[in-house]
C-alpha cells in the first residue's frame, strides 16, 4: 500500500499542466503539452493507485473487475458519481460520446464508481435502477461505503480519474463542464500508450442488465399532472422518452414521442423528447420539462403540434435569463407548473431549474416581476435562486440558494400565496412567496445554508422533520394540505403549512411494491411525482422504480394500481413499446404475403388487423401478447427500428398507423413492412395455454404522385 497514491500526489504536476493548457492557443500545442505530461509520469513509480476493494457489487459486467487483471493494459476512466446528483447526470452525455469514439478494443474502459451520498443510494437495487434510468452502458461498481473514494482522496461529485495501462494515475477532473479536456486527455493517453505497445486488445466481460428486462407499459415515470375539469392526466413516461395523456379511468388518448430519445418539434406523430420529467396540463395543452434536451416544450392536443417554448437544445450556464424563450439557454428543467405573477390567471409557467439550482419563469403573457417591473410574453427569466447549491433562505429571492429543486406546487389562494418547492439535495420543502418572492423553509433540512446532509426519516415540525431527497409536491386546496413524494424514504408524506407539521401518510419506509387496504402497509420505490385529483379525494403517484402510477384514495385509505389501457384512442401513430424488443418469429409462424400497396411521401398507412382465436379460448392476461412493425433494410420508413404494441383485446380490430416520411430515401432493396403478431391464449376446456405467431409481409411501391392522405390496409388471421 505504501507504493500506492492518491490525487494529492498528482496535484502539483497536474496543476502545472492545467495552467499551461489555459495559456495554449492551438489544439496541437495542447496535445504536445499533454504528451509531455505523460512522458514525465512514465518516469515515476509512485503513481500506482489502489485496486477496487474486494467484495464490492458490480453491475453491467459478468463479474468483478480488477485494475491488475481484467483492466490491465487498458486506459481506464473512473467516474466517481452518486445517482441523485444533477452534475453527475450532466457529464453522462460526455461519457456516452467518449465511448462512441473509443471502444474497449481501442484500449478504453469507462467504469462508474458509485459513491453514495444518501443511505438509500447505497442499496444495489436502487443503483441498478439508476443505471437503467440513465442508460449507463459501461461497468458500474457499487462502492457503498466509498472506500476507493477515501483512498484516492476524492472530494467532489462528479470526479473523473484517468488511469494508465499499468494502473498508474494520469489525470483528474473535478466537477462538470470539462468535456474538451476529458477528450484531450483520453485521446492523448490512448495514442501515447498505443505507440508504446502497452495497450491490450482483449475484451472485458460486459453484460448489460437492461438486456434481460421484461417489457413494461411505463419506464421510470417522472411526474404526473391532472386537469380535473377534463378528467385526464398527463404522465411523463421518462424511460420511454414520451408523454402519455390518459383519461381519469386509465384510457390512453395520446402518445407523444418515444420509444427512442430525440429532439423534434412538429406533428404529434413525429415529435420526440429526451427523458422528459415535469408535466403540467390544462385543457388541450400540456407543458413539458424536456430534461435531457434542456428545453421547455408545449403540446397542443387540439392542433396536433409540439413546439419549443424555451431552451436551445444544449445545456446552458446562464443564471439570469431574460431572452425570448427559444434563444434562452437553460439547464435540466425538472418540473413545471402553471401559475400567475400579478396578471391574468395562469399567465406564466414556473420551472424548477435543477441544473442551475434556481426557480425560473416563462411568461405566457405579459406580467410583473417581484419589484414591479414588467416582463414580456415569451420571455424566460430567473425568478429565485443565486445559482449556488445551498439551503439558503432569504427575503430577497435572488439571494436565496436552492439545491437541485425538483418538484413544484402552486398555492395561489390566500393566505398561502406561494410556490412550494421540493428541494431535493437539501432534503427540504421550501416556500417562494408570490407577492415579494421571499424564500422560507417549511420542513426538513437544518438552518446551516451550507449543510446539504441534514436528511433522515423523521416526522416532526419544521426543521425537526427530516426527509430524504424529496422529488415531488402537490397542493390540495380543499384541505389546505401539502403532499410530498419523499422519494428516498419510499414514502408519501403530508404537511400542514399552518403548523409546519410533517407526518407519514403512506409507505413503510422500505422499498417495495405492496398494494393494500391500509396506507401504512403499502410500499413504493423512489416515488418521483404526485398530484391531487377528484377535488382532493385522490392522490396520483408516479412510483418511479416500480414503473407504475398508483392511486391513493384519501377517503377509503387504500392504495391501488392506476390501470392504463394501451388501446390508444387518438389519431396518433402508436409508438407503444411493449415489448422493448420484438420476439423472434418461431419456425411454426404463419407467414402471409400481401399484395403491394402504392404509397407516396407523407401518406399514412392504417393497418386494420383482425385476429380470431379458436372457439372456447381467450387471451392469457398475464402473457405479453403483442405486435411489432418492422422494415428490415429500410428502417427509415419507421420512427424507430421496431414499433411495438400490446394486444389486450381481440373483440375489435387493432388499428396500427404509420406515416411514410415526408422525405423519401432511396431504398436499399424493394421496400416492405413486416407486421409480426404473437398471441398467448388459453383453452378453457383443456386448461392448456398456447403461443401462436404470424407475420404479414406488405410490399410498398414508392410513388412521387401524392394520393389520399390515409391508405387503409385490412389484415386478418384466424389462429
C-alpha positions as CSV (number, residue, x, y, z in Angstrom):
1,X,0.0,0.0,0.0
2,X,2.9,2.3,0.6
3,X,3.6,2.5,-3.2
4,X,0.0,3.5,-3.9
5,X,-1.1,7.1,-4.2
6,X,-4.0,9.5,-4.0
7,X,-5.0,12.5,-6.1
8,X,-2.9,14.7,-3.8
9,X,0.2,13.0,-5.2
10,X,-0.7,14.1,-8.7
11,X,-1.9,17.6,-7.8
12,X,1.4,19.6,-8.2
13,X,2.2,18.2,-11.7
14,X,-1.3,18.4,-13.0
15,X,-1.7,22.0,-11.7
16,X,1.3,22.9,-13.9
17,X,-0.3,21.2,-16.9
18,X,-3.7,22.9,-16.3
19,X,-2.0,26.3,-16.2
20,X,-0.1,25.6,-19.4
21,X,-3.2,24.3,-21.2
22,X,-5.1,27.5,-20.2
23,X,-2.3,29.5,-21.9
24,X,-2.1,27.3,-25.1
25,X,-3.9,28.6,-28.2
26,X,-3.9,25.7,-30.7
27,X,-5.0,22.1,-30.5
28,X,-1.5,20.9,-31.4
29,X,0.0,22.9,-28.6
30,X,-2.4,21.4,-26.1
31,X,-1.8,17.9,-27.4
32,X,2.0,18.3,-27.1
33,X,1.7,19.6,-23.6
34,X,-0.4,16.5,-22.6
35,X,2.1,14.1,-24.2
36,X,5.0,15.8,-22.4
37,X,3.0,15.4,-19.2
38,X,2.5,11.7,-19.9
39,X,6.2,11.2,-20.5
40,X,7.1,12.8,-17.2
41,X,4.6,10.4,-15.4
42,X,6.2,7.4,-17.1
43,X,9.4,8.1,-15.2
44,X,7.6,8.0,-11.8
45,X,7.0,4.9,-9.8
46,X,4.8,6.4,-7.1
47,X,1.6,6.9,-9.0
48,X,0.0,3.4,-8.9
49,X,-3.5,3.7,-7.5
50,X,-5.3,1.2,-5.2
51,X,-7.3,-1.6,-6.9
52,X,-11.0,-1.9,-6.4
53,X,-11.7,-3.3,-2.9
54,X,-12.8,-6.9,-2.9
55,X,-16.4,-7.9,-2.2
56,X,-18.0,-5.0,-4.0
57,X,-21.1,-5.4,-6.1
58,X,-20.8,-4.9,-9.8
59,X,-23.4,-4.0,-12.5
60,X,-23.2,-4.4,-16.3
61,X,-20.4,-7.0,-16.0
62,X,-20.1,-10.8,-15.9
63,X,-18.2,-10.4,-12.7
64,X,-15.9,-8.2,-10.6
65,X,-13.1,-6.3,-12.4
66,X,-9.6,-5.6,-11.3
67,X,-7.1,-3.0,-12.4
68,X,-4.4,-5.7,-12.1
69,X,-6.2,-8.4,-14.2
70,X,-9.2,-7.7,-16.4
71,X,-8.4,-4.0,-16.8
72,X,-4.6,-4.3,-17.1
73,X,-3.4,-3.0,-20.5
74,X,-6.3,-0.6,-20.7
75,X,-6.7,3.1,-20.2
76,X,-9.5,3.3,-17.6
77,X,-11.6,6.3,-16.9
78,X,-13.1,6.2,-13.4
79,X,-16.3,8.2,-13.0
80,X,-16.9,8.9,-9.2
81,X,-20.7,9.7,-9.1
82,X,-23.8,9.4,-7.0
83,X,-27.0,9.0,-8.9
84,X,-29.0,11.8,-7.3
85,X,-26.5,14.4,-8.4
86,X,-27.5,16.6,-11.3
87,X,-23.9,17.5,-12.0
88,X,-23.1,13.8,-12.4
89,X,-26.0,13.5,-14.8
90,X,-24.7,16.3,-16.9
91,X,-21.4,14.5,-17.7
92,X,-23.1,11.3,-18.8
93,X,-23.6,12.6,-22.4
94,X,-19.9,13.3,-22.5
95,X,-19.1,9.8,-21.4
96,X,-21.5,8.4,-24.0
97,X,-19.7,10.3,-26.7
98,X,-16.3,9.2,-25.4
99,X,-17.5,5.6,-25.6
100,X,-18.7,6.1,-29.1
101,X,-15.3,7.5,-30.1
102,X,-13.2,4.7,-28.4
103,X,-14.2,1.0,-27.8
104,X,-12.8,-1.5,-25.4
105,X,-10.8,-2.9,-28.3
106,X,-9.2,0.5,-28.7
107,X,-8.0,0.3,-25.2
108,X,-10.5,2.4,-23.2
109,X,-12.8,1.2,-20.5
110,X,-15.1,3.6,-18.5
111,X,-16.0,2.4,-15.0
112,X,-18.6,4.2,-12.9
113,X,-17.7,4.2,-9.2
114,X,-20.9,4.8,-7.4
115,X,-20.1,6.5,-4.1
116,X,-23.4,7.2,-2.3
117,X,-24.4,10.5,-0.7
118,X,-27.8,9.3,0.7
119,X,-28.2,6.0,2.6
120,X,-30.9,5.0,0.0
121,X,-28.2,5.2,-2.7
122,X,-26.1,2.5,-1.1
123,X,-28.7,-0.2,-1.9
124,X,-27.7,-2.2,-5.0
125,X,-31.2,-2.4,-6.4
126,X,-31.6,1.4,-6.3
127,X,-28.2,1.9,-8.0
128,X,-29.3,-0.7,-10.7
129,X,-32.5,1.3,-11.3
130,X,-30.4,4.4,-11.8
131,X,-28.1,2.7,-14.2
132,X,-31.1,1.7,-16.2
133,X,-32.8,5.1,-15.9
134,X,-29.7,6.9,-17.2
135,X,-28.9,4.3,-19.9
136,X,-25.4,3.7,-18.5
137,X,-23.8,1.0,-20.7
138,X,-20.4,0.7,-19.0
139,X,-19.4,-1.3,-15.9
140,X,-20.5,0.2,-12.5
141,X,-19.2,-0.8,-9.1
142,X,-21.3,-0.1,-6.0
143,X,-18.7,1.3,-3.6
144,X,-21.4,1.8,-1.0
145,X,-19.0,2.8,1.8
146,X,-16.9,5.0,-0.6
147,X,-13.7,3.1,0.2
148,X,-11.9,3.8,-3.1
149,X,-13.2,7.4,-2.8
150,X,-11.5,7.9,0.5
151,X,-8.3,6.1,-0.5
152,X,-7.9,8.3,-3.6
153,X,-9.0,11.4,-1.5
154,X,-11.8,12.3,-3.9
155,X,-13.8,15.2,-2.5
156,X,-16.5,16.1,-5.1
157,X,-19.2,14.6,-7.2
158,X,-18.5,14.2,-10.1
159,X,-14.8,13.5,-10.2
160,X,-13.1,11.8,-13.2
161,X,-9.8,9.9,-12.8
162,X,-7.9,8.7,-15.8
163,X,-5.7,5.6,-15.1
164,X,-3.0,4.2,-17.4
165,X,-2.5,0.6,-18.5
166,X,-0.3,-0.2,-15.5
167,X,-2.8,1.2,-13.0
168,X,-0.9,4.5,-12.9
169,X,-2.6,7.7,-12.2
170,X,-2.7,10.1,-15.1
171,X,-5.2,12.9,-14.7
172,X,-8.2,14.0,-12.7
173,X,-11.1,16.4,-13.5
174,X,-13.4,17.7,-10.8
175,X,-17.0,18.8,-11.5
176,X,-18.9,19.1,-14.8
177,X,-18.1,21.1,-17.9
178,X,-14.7,19.5,-18.8
179,X,-15.8,17.7,-22.0
180,X,-13.0,19.1,-24.2
181,X,-10.3,18.4,-21.7
182,X,-11.6,14.9,-20.9
183,X,-11.5,14.1,-24.7
184,X,-8.0,15.6,-25.0
185,X,-6.6,13.6,-22.0
186,X,-8.2,10.4,-23.2
187,X,-7.2,10.7,-26.8
188,X,-3.6,11.6,-25.9
189,X,-3.3,8.7,-23.4
190,X,-4.6,6.1,-25.9
191,X,-2.2,7.4,-28.6
192,X,0.8,7.6,-26.2
193,X,0.4,4.1,-24.7
194,X,-0.7,2.6,-28.1
195,X,2.6,3.8,-29.7
196,X,4.5,2.2,-26.8
197,X,2.6,-1.1,-27.3
198,X,1.3,-1.1,-23.8
199,X,-2.4,-1.4,-24.7
200,X,-4.0,-4.8,-24.9
201,X,-6.9,-5.5,-27.3
202,X,-8.7,-8.1,-25.1
203,X,-12.4,-7.7,-24.4
204,X,-13.9,-7.1,-20.9
205,X,-16.8,-9.1,-19.7
206,X,-19.6,-6.5,-20.1
207,X,-23.2,-7.8,-19.7
208,X,-25.9,-5.1,-19.7
209,X,-28.6,-5.7,-17.2
210,X,-31.2,-3.9,-19.4
211,X,-31.0,-6.7,-22.0
212,X,-32.6,-9.2,-19.6
213,X,-35.5,-7.0,-18.6
214,X,-39.2,-7.8,-19.3
215,X,-41.3,-5.2,-21.1
216,X,-43.4,-2.7,-19.2
217,X,-46.0,-0.2,-20.1
218,X,-44.2,2.6,-18.2
219,X,-40.5,3.0,-17.7
220,X,-39.3,5.1,-14.8
221,X,-42.2,7.6,-15.0
222,X,-41.2,11.0,-13.7
223,X,-44.1,13.3,-13.0
224,X,-47.9,13.2,-13.3
225,X,-50.3,16.1,-13.6
226,X,-54.1,16.2,-13.8
227,X,-56.8,18.5,-15.3
228,X,-59.8,17.7,-13.2
229,X,-62.1,19.7,-15.5
230,X,-61.3,17.5,-18.4
231,X,-60.8,14.4,-16.3
232,X,-57.5,13.5,-17.8
233,X,-53.9,13.1,-16.8
234,X,-50.5,13.7,-18.4
235,X,-47.8,11.2,-17.5
236,X,-44.1,11.7,-18.2
237,X,-43.0,8.2,-19.3
238,X,-39.4,9.2,-18.8
239,X,-37.6,6.0,-19.7
240,X,-39.6,5.7,-22.9
241,X,-38.9,9.3,-23.8
242,X,-42.6,10.1,-24.3
243,X,-45.7,11.8,-22.8
244,X,-48.9,9.8,-22.3
245,X,-52.3,11.5,-22.0
246,X,-54.9,9.3,-20.3
247,X,-58.4,9.6,-19.0
248,X,-59.1,9.5,-15.3
249,X,-60.2,5.9,-15.8
250,X,-56.9,5.0,-17.5
251,X,-57.9,5.1,-21.2
252,X,-55.0,6.1,-23.3
253,X,-55.8,9.0,-25.6
254,X,-52.5,10.3,-26.8
255,X,-48.9,9.0,-27.1
256,X,-46.4,11.7,-28.0
257,X,-42.8,10.8,-28.5
258,X,-40.8,7.7,-27.8
259,X,-39.7,5.0,-27.6
260,X,-36.3,6.4,-28.5
261,X,-34.9,9.7,-27.4
262,X,-34.8,12.6,-29.8
263,X,-35.4,16.3,-30.2
264,X,-38.1,17.2,-32.8
265,X,-41.0,19.6,-33.0
266,X,-44.0,19.3,-35.3
267,X,-46.8,16.8,-35.6
268,X,-47.6,14.7,-32.6
269,X,-46.7,11.6,-34.6
270,X,-43.2,12.9,-35.3
271,X,-42.3,14.8,-32.1
272,X,-39.6,13.4,-29.8
273,X,-38.2,14.0,-26.3
274,X,-35.2,13.1,-24.2
275,X,-36.1,11.9,-20.7
276,X,-38.9,14.3,-20.0
277,X,-39.7,14.8,-16.3
278,X,-42.2,17.6,-15.4
279,X,-45.6,17.9,-16.9
280,X,-48.5,20.4,-16.5
281,X,-51.8,20.1,-18.2
282,X,-54.7,22.5,-18.8
283,X,-57.4,22.0,-21.3
284,X,-55.8,20.8,-24.6
285,X,-52.3,22.0,-23.7
286,X,-49.5,20.0,-22.0
287,X,-46.3,21.7,-20.9
288,X,-43.2,19.5,-20.6
289,X,-39.9,19.9,-18.9
290,X,-37.8,18.0,-21.5
291,X,-35.0,17.5,-19.1
292,X,-32.1,16.0,-21.1
293,X,-32.8,18.2,-24.1
294,X,-32.7,21.2,-21.8
295,X,-36.0,22.5,-23.2
296,X,-39.5,23.5,-22.2
297,X,-41.9,22.1,-24.7
298,X,-45.6,22.7,-25.4
299,X,-48.0,20.0,-26.7
300,X,-51.1,21.4,-28.4
301,X,-53.5,18.4,-28.5
302,X,-56.1,20.3,-30.5
303,X,-53.8,21.3,-33.3
304,X,-51.7,18.1,-33.0
305,X,-48.4,20.0,-32.7
306,X,-45.4,20.1,-30.4
307,X,-43.3,23.3,-30.2
308,X,-40.4,24.6,-28.1
309,X,-41.1,27.4,-25.7
310,X,-37.6,27.8,-24.1
311,X,-34.1,26.4,-24.4
312,X,-31.6,25.9,-27.3
313,X,-31.3,22.2,-27.0
314,X,-27.9,22.1,-25.2
315,X,-27.1,22.7,-21.5
316,X,-26.8,26.3,-20.7
317,X,-24.9,28.1,-17.9
318,X,-26.8,31.4,-17.8
319,X,-28.2,32.1,-14.3
320,X,-30.1,35.3,-15.2
321,X,-32.2,34.8,-18.3
322,X,-34.3,37.5,-19.9
323,X,-34.1,36.4,-23.5
324,X,-37.0,35.2,-25.7
325,X,-37.6,31.6,-24.9
326,X,-36.1,29.7,-27.9
327,X,-33.0,31.9,-27.6
328,X,-32.5,31.4,-23.9
329,X,-30.2,28.6,-22.8
330,X,-31.5,26.6,-19.8
331,X,-30.2,23.7,-17.8
332,X,-32.0,20.4,-16.8
333,X,-35.5,21.7,-16.1
334,X,-37.1,19.1,-13.8
335,X,-40.6,20.2,-13.2
336,X,-43.2,22.8,-14.4
337,X,-46.4,24.2,-13.1
338,X,-48.8,26.8,-14.3
339,X,-49.2,30.0,-12.2
340,X,-49.6,33.7,-12.1
341,X,-47.4,36.7,-11.4
342,X,-49.8,39.5,-10.7
343,X,-51.6,39.4,-14.0
344,X,-54.1,37.1,-15.7
345,X,-54.7,33.7,-14.3
346,X,-52.0,31.1,-15.4
347,X,-50.0,33.7,-17.3
348,X,-46.7,32.1,-16.6
349,X,-45.1,28.7,-16.3
350,X,-42.9,28.1,-13.2
351,X,-39.8,26.0,-13.8
352,X,-37.7,24.0,-11.3
353,X,-34.3,24.5,-13.0
354,X,-32.4,21.7,-11.3
355,X,-29.3,22.3,-13.4
356,X,-28.6,25.8,-12.1
357,X,-30.3,25.3,-8.7
358,X,-32.9,28.0,-9.4
359,X,-36.6,28.7,-9.9
360,X,-37.3,30.2,-13.3
361,X,-40.4,31.5,-15.1
362,X,-41.6,31.5,-18.6
363,X,-44.2,34.3,-19.4
364,X,-47.1,33.0,-21.4
365,X,-48.5,36.6,-21.3
366,X,-47.1,39.9,-20.2
367,X,-46.6,40.0,-16.4
368,X,-45.0,41.7,-13.5
369,X,-41.7,40.8,-11.6
370,X,-41.5,41.0,-7.8
371,X,-40.1,44.5,-7.8
372,X,-42.8,45.8,-10.1
373,X,-41.0,45.8,-13.4
374,X,-42.7,44.2,-16.5
375,X,-41.8,41.1,-18.5
376,X,-43.0,40.4,-22.0
377,X,-44.7,37.3,-23.2
378,X,-42.3,34.7,-24.4
379,X,-39.5,35.8,-22.0
380,X,-37.8,33.2,-19.8
381,X,-36.1,34.5,-16.7
382,X,-34.5,33.5,-13.4
383,X,-37.0,34.3,-10.6
384,X,-35.3,33.0,-7.4
385,X,-32.0,31.4,-6.5
386,X,-28.4,32.7,-6.7
387,X,-27.3,29.6,-8.7
388,X,-25.1,28.5,-5.8
389,X,-26.0,25.0,-4.5
390,X,-27.2,25.9,-1.0
391,X,-30.0,25.6,1.5
392,X,-30.2,29.4,1.9
393,X,-33.4,31.2,2.8
394,X,-33.7,34.9,2.1
395,X,-36.3,37.7,1.8
396,X,-34.6,38.7,-1.5
397,X,-35.3,35.9,-3.9
398,X,-32.1,36.3,-5.9
399,X,-30.0,35.9,-2.8
400,X,-31.7,32.6,-1.8
401,X,-30.0,29.4,-2.5
402,X,-31.5,26.1,-3.7
403,X,-30.0,22.6,-4.1
404,X,-31.4,20.9,-7.2
405,X,-35.1,21.9,-7.0
406,X,-37.1,19.0,-8.5
407,X,-40.8,19.5,-7.7
408,X,-43.2,22.4,-7.7
409,X,-46.8,23.0,-6.5
410,X,-48.7,26.3,-6.5
411,X,-51.0,27.5,-3.7
412,X,-52.3,30.8,-5.3
413,X,-55.1,31.4,-2.7
414,X,-54.8,33.5,0.5
415,X,-53.3,33.2,3.0
416,X,-50.8,30.9,1.3
417,X,-50.0,32.8,-2.0
418,X,-46.8,30.8,-2.6
419,X,-45.0,28.2,-4.6
420,X,-43.9,25.1,-2.8
421,X,-40.6,23.7,-3.8
422,X,-39.2,20.2,-3.3
423,X,-35.5,21.0,-2.9
424,X,-34.1,17.5,-3.3
425,X,-30.4,17.8,-2.5
426,X,-31.1,19.8,0.7
427,X,-33.9,17.4,1.6
428,X,-36.2,20.3,2.3
429,X,-39.6,21.7,1.3
430,X,-39.3,25.5,0.8
431,X,-41.8,28.2,0.0
432,X,-41.4,31.0,-2.5
433,X,-43.8,33.9,-1.8
434,X,-45.7,35.1,-4.8
435,X,-46.1,38.7,-3.5
436,X,-42.5,39.6,-2.6
437,X,-40.5,36.5,-3.8
438,X,-39.1,35.7,-0.3
439,X,-37.9,32.1,0.2
440,X,-38.5,30.3,3.5
441,X,-38.1,26.9,5.0
442,X,-41.3,24.8,5.5
443,X,-39.9,21.5,6.7
444,X,-36.7,19.4,6.6
445,X,-33.0,20.2,6.4
446,X,-31.4,22.5,9.0
447,X,-30.6,26.1,9.4
448,X,-27.0,26.0,8.2
449,X,-27.3,27.0,4.5
450,X,-24.1,25.0,3.5
451,X,-25.2,21.7,5.1
452,X,-26.8,19.6,2.4
453,X,-26.5,16.4,4.5
454,X,-29.3,17.1,7.0
455,X,-31.6,14.2,5.9
456,X,-33.4,11.4,7.5
457,X,-36.9,10.0,8.0
458,X,-38.5,11.8,11.0
459,X,-42.0,13.0,11.4
460,X,-42.0,16.4,13.1
461,X,-42.4,20.1,12.9
462,X,-40.4,22.5,10.7
463,X,-36.6,21.9,10.9
464,X,-37.1,18.9,13.2
465,X,-38.8,17.0,10.5
466,X,-36.4,15.1,8.2
467,X,-36.8,14.0,4.6
468,X,-34.5,12.2,2.2
469,X,-34.2,13.6,-1.3
470,X,-37.9,14.6,-1.9
471,X,-38.8,15.0,-5.6
472,X,-42.5,15.8,-5.8
473,X,-45.1,18.1,-4.1
474,X,-48.8,18.5,-4.6
475,X,-51.1,21.1,-3.1
476,X,-54.7,20.2,-2.0
477,X,-56.6,23.5,-1.6
478,X,-59.7,21.6,-0.4
479,X,-57.8,20.5,2.7
480,X,-55.1,23.2,2.8
481,X,-52.5,20.4,2.9
482,X,-49.3,19.7,1.0
483,X,-48.5,16.2,-0.1
484,X,-44.8,15.2,-0.6
485,X,-43.2,12.4,-2.5
486,X,-40.4,11.7,-0.1
487,X,-38.5,9.7,-2.7
488,X,-35.5,8.1,-1.0
489,X,-37.6,7.2,2.1
490,X,-40.1,5.5,-0.3
491,X,-43.0,7.3,1.4
492,X,-45.7,9.8,0.8
493,X,-45.9,12.5,3.5
494,X,-48.3,15.2,4.3
495,X,-47.5,18.7,5.6
496,X,-49.8,21.2,7.3
497,X,-48.4,24.6,6.3
498,X,-50.1,26.3,9.3
499,X,-48.3,24.3,11.9
500,X,-45.4,23.1,9.8
501,X,-46.2,19.6,11.0
502,X,-44.9,16.8,8.6
503,X,-46.1,13.3,9.0
504,X,-46.1,10.0,7.1
505,X,-49.2,9.3,5.1
506,X,-48.3,6.1,3.2
507,X,-45.4,3.7,2.8
508,X,-43.4,1.6,5.2
509,X,-40.1,3.2,4.5
510,X,-38.8,0.1,2.8
511,X,-38.6,-0.2,-1.0
512,X,-41.3,-2.5,-2.3
513,X,-44.4,-2.9,-4.4
514,X,-47.1,-3.7,-2.0
515,X,-50.7,-2.6,-2.6
516,X,-53.3,-2.9,0.1
517,X,-56.2,-1.6,2.1
518,X,-54.0,0.3,4.5
519,X,-51.7,3.2,3.8
520,X,-49.1,2.2,6.4
521,X,-48.7,-1.3,4.8
522,X,-48.2,-0.1,1.2
523,X,-44.8,0.1,-0.4
524,X,-43.1,2.3,-3.0
525,X,-39.8,2.5,-4.8
526,X,-38.5,6.1,-5.1
527,X,-41.8,7.8,-5.9
528,X,-40.9,10.9,-8.0
529,X,-44.2,12.7,-8.8
530,X,-47.5,13.4,-7.2
531,X,-50.7,15.3,-8.0
532,X,-54.1,15.7,-6.4
533,X,-57.3,14.8,-8.2
534,X,-61.1,14.4,-7.8
535,X,-61.5,17.5,-5.6
536,X,-58.9,16.4,-3.1
537,X,-60.1,12.8,-2.7
538,X,-57.3,11.1,-4.7
539,X,-53.5,11.2,-5.0
540,X,-51.8,10.0,-8.1
541,X,-48.2,9.0,-7.5
542,X,-45.6,8.0,-10.1
543,X,-43.9,5.1,-8.4
544,X,-40.8,5.6,-10.4
545,X,-38.7,2.5,-9.8
546,X,-41.8,0.2,-9.9
547,X,-42.7,1.6,-13.4
548,X,-46.2,2.4,-12.2
549,X,-48.7,5.1,-11.3
550,X,-50.5,4.4,-8.0
551,X,-53.7,5.9,-6.7
552,X,-54.1,6.8,-3.0
553,X,-57.8,7.1,-2.1
554,X,-57.8,9.6,0.8
555,X,-61.4,8.7,1.7
556,X,-61.1,4.9,1.9
557,X,-57.3,5.0,2.8
558,X,-56.5,2.4,0.1
559,X,-53.7,2.2,-2.4
560,X,-54.4,0.7,-5.9
561,X,-52.6,0.5,-9.2
562,X,-53.7,3.1,-11.8
563,X,-54.7,0.9,-14.8
564,X,-53.5,2.2,-18.2
565,X,-55.3,0.7,-21.2
566,X,-52.8,0.6,-24.1
567,X,-55.5,0.7,-26.8
568,X,-54.9,4.2,-27.9
569,X,-58.0,6.2,-29.0
570,X,-56.3,9.2,-30.6
571,X,-55.3,9.7,-34.2
572,X,-51.5,9.5,-33.5
573,X,-49.5,6.5,-34.8
574,X,-48.9,4.1,-32.0
575,X,-45.4,4.2,-30.5
576,X,-46.1,1.9,-27.6
577,X,-43.0,-0.1,-26.6
578,X,-44.1,-3.3,-25.0
579,X,-42.0,-5.3,-25.6
580,X,-38.9,-3.1,-25.9
581,X,-37.6,-5.7,-28.4
582,X,-39.9,-7.8,-30.6
583,X,-39.7,-11.6,-30.0
584,X,-38.2,-13.8,-32.7
585,X,-40.8,-15.4,-35.0
586,X,-40.8,-19.2,-34.5
587,X,-40.5,-21.6,-37.4
588,X,-44.2,-22.5,-36.9
589,X,-45.3,-18.9,-37.5
590,X,-47.7,-18.4,-40.4
591,X,-46.2,-16.1,-43.0
592,X,-48.6,-14.2,-45.3
593,X,-47.5,-12.2,-48.4
594,X,-49.9,-9.3,-49.0
595,X,-50.5,-7.5,-52.4
596,X,-48.3,-4.4,-53.0
597,X,-49.5,-1.1,-51.8
598,X,-48.7,2.2,-53.7
599,X,-47.5,4.9,-51.3
600,X,-46.0,8.4,-51.5
601,X,-44.2,10.7,-49.2
602,X,-46.2,11.9,-46.2
603,X,-49.0,9.4,-46.6
604,X,-50.3,7.4,-43.6
605,X,-50.9,3.7,-43.7
606,X,-53.7,2.4,-41.5
607,X,-53.3,-1.3,-40.8
608,X,-56.5,-2.7,-39.5
609,X,-55.7,-6.1,-38.0
610,X,-58.4,-8.6,-37.1
611,X,-57.3,-11.7,-35.2
612,X,-59.6,-14.5,-34.1
613,X,-58.9,-17.3,-31.6
614,X,-60.2,-20.9,-31.6
615,X,-63.7,-21.3,-30.1
616,X,-63.6,-21.7,-26.3
617,X,-60.3,-19.8,-25.9
618,X,-59.3,-16.4,-24.5
619,X,-56.2,-14.3,-24.3
620,X,-53.9,-15.0,-21.4
621,X,-54.0,-11.9,-19.3
622,X,-50.6,-12.3,-17.8
623,X,-48.7,-13.1,-21.0
624,X,-47.2,-10.5,-23.3
625,X,-49.3,-10.8,-26.5
626,X,-48.0,-8.1,-28.8
627,X,-47.4,-6.9,-32.4
628,X,-44.3,-5.5,-34.0
629,X,-43.9,-3.5,-37.2
630,X,-40.5,-3.5,-38.8
631,X,-38.9,-2.6,-42.1
632,X,-35.6,-4.5,-42.3
633,X,-33.1,-2.8,-44.6
634,X,-35.4,0.1,-44.9
635,X,-35.7,1.3,-41.3
636,X,-36.1,4.9,-42.5
637,X,-39.7,4.1,-43.2
638,X,-40.5,4.0,-39.5
639,X,-40.0,6.3,-36.5
640,X,-37.7,3.7,-34.9
641,X,-36.2,0.4,-35.8
642,X,-39.1,-1.6,-34.5
643,X,-42.5,-0.2,-33.5
644,X,-44.3,-2.4,-31.0
645,X,-47.6,-2.5,-29.0
646,X,-49.6,-4.8,-26.7
647,X,-52.5,-6.9,-27.8
648,X,-55.0,-6.7,-25.0
649,X,-58.4,-7.2,-26.7
650,X,-59.4,-9.1,-29.8
651,X,-63.1,-8.1,-29.7
652,X,-62.4,-5.3,-32.3
653,X,-59.7,-4.7,-34.9
654,X,-56.3,-3.5,-33.8
655,X,-55.5,-0.2,-35.6
656,X,-51.8,0.5,-36.4
657,X,-50.9,3.7,-38.0
658,X,-47.5,4.5,-39.6
659,X,-46.6,7.6,-41.6
660,X,-44.4,7.4,-44.6
661,X,-41.6,10.1,-44.1
662,X,-42.0,13.4,-45.8
663,X,-38.5,13.0,-47.3
664,X,-38.1,9.8,-49.3
665,X,-34.8,7.9,-49.4
666,X,-33.5,5.5,-51.9
667,X,-34.4,2.0,-50.8
668,X,-31.6,-0.5,-50.3
669,X,-34.0,-3.2,-51.6
670,X,-37.6,-3.3,-52.6
671,X,-39.2,-1.6,-49.6
672,X,-41.7,-3.5,-47.4
673,X,-43.2,-3.5,-44.0
674,X,-43.5,-6.7,-41.9
675,X,-46.1,-7.0,-39.2
676,X,-45.5,-9.7,-36.7
677,X,-48.0,-10.8,-34.1
678,X,-47.5,-13.1,-31.1
679,X,-50.6,-14.2,-29.3
680,X,-50.8,-16.2,-26.0
681,X,-54.2,-17.8,-25.3
682,X,-55.7,-20.4,-23.0
683,X,-58.1,-23.2,-24.0
684,X,-60.8,-23.2,-21.3
685,X,-61.9,-26.8,-22.0
686,X,-58.4,-28.4,-21.9
687,X,-57.0,-25.9,-19.4
688,X,-54.0,-25.6,-21.8
689,X,-52.2,-22.4,-22.8
690,X,-50.6,-21.8,-26.2
691,X,-48.5,-19.3,-28.1
692,X,-49.0,-18.7,-31.8
693,X,-47.4,-16.3,-34.1
694,X,-48.0,-14.9,-37.6
695,X,-46.4,-12.4,-39.9
696,X,-47.7,-10.2,-42.8
697,X,-45.3,-9.0,-45.4
698,X,-46.6,-5.8,-47.1
699,X,-44.6,-4.7,-50.2
700,X,-44.6,-1.0,-50.9
701,X,-44.5,0.7,-54.3
702,X,-43.0,4.2,-53.8
703,X,-44.6,6.8,-55.9
704,X,-43.9,10.5,-56.5
705,X,-47.6,11.2,-57.1
706,X,-49.5,12.3,-53.9
707,X,-52.8,10.5,-53.3
708,X,-55.2,10.3,-50.4
709,X,-53.6,11.2,-47.1
710,X,-54.6,7.9,-45.5
711,X,-54.4,4.4,-47.0
712,X,-56.4,1.7,-45.3
713,X,-55.0,-1.9,-45.4
714,X,-57.1,-4.7,-44.0
715,X,-55.3,-7.7,-42.5
716,X,-57.0,-10.8,-41.0
717,X,-55.9,-14.1,-39.5
718,X,-57.5,-16.9,-37.6
719,X,-55.3,-19.0,-35.3
